[in-house]
Amino acid sequence: KNIPCRFPPYDICMFDLSNCGSEVAQGTSCEIKCKPPYMAIEEGKVMLSCDAENTDPDGVVWAEPVCQAGCAAPIPGNQDGYLLQEGTWFCDTGWIGSFVTSRCYVTPTCASIPLLEGCIE
C-alpha cells in the first residue's frame, strides 16, 4: 500500500516547512526554506519529496538547505570584556586576547543574539 511520508527530524528554528502541510503526500514535493534568523548561503531551491510508490513512512527524500544564522551587530556595553573603538572590537582593560570575533547564537526560542569571543579575564 502506498503511503505519505513523514517529515524527517529537523531544526524548527532553522527550517521553514510551511509549504509542506503536515506530511508529504506520495508523488509530491515541497520546498524547504531557511527560516529567519537563518539565511540561505547557497542558491537554488531545496525540495522534500515522497516517491509516488512510497511504502515507508520515513521514505522522504531531502537534503537540508545550507543556512547560516544572521544577527545584528553587537551592541557596545552588552558584553563584559569588550571595547569598540573606531568600528573595531578590542579586549577591554583587564582582559586579554589578540583576535576578537563575533558569532551569532540562536536561542531555543529562535531568537538570534550576537556574541563576541576572544577575550578572557
Secondary structure, 3 states (H helix, E strand, C coil): CCCCECCCCCCCCCEECHHHCCCECCCEEEEEEECCCEEECCCCCEEEEECCCCCCCCCCEECCCCEEECCCCCCCCCCCCEEEECCEEEECCCCECCCCEEEEEECCCCCEEEEEECCEC
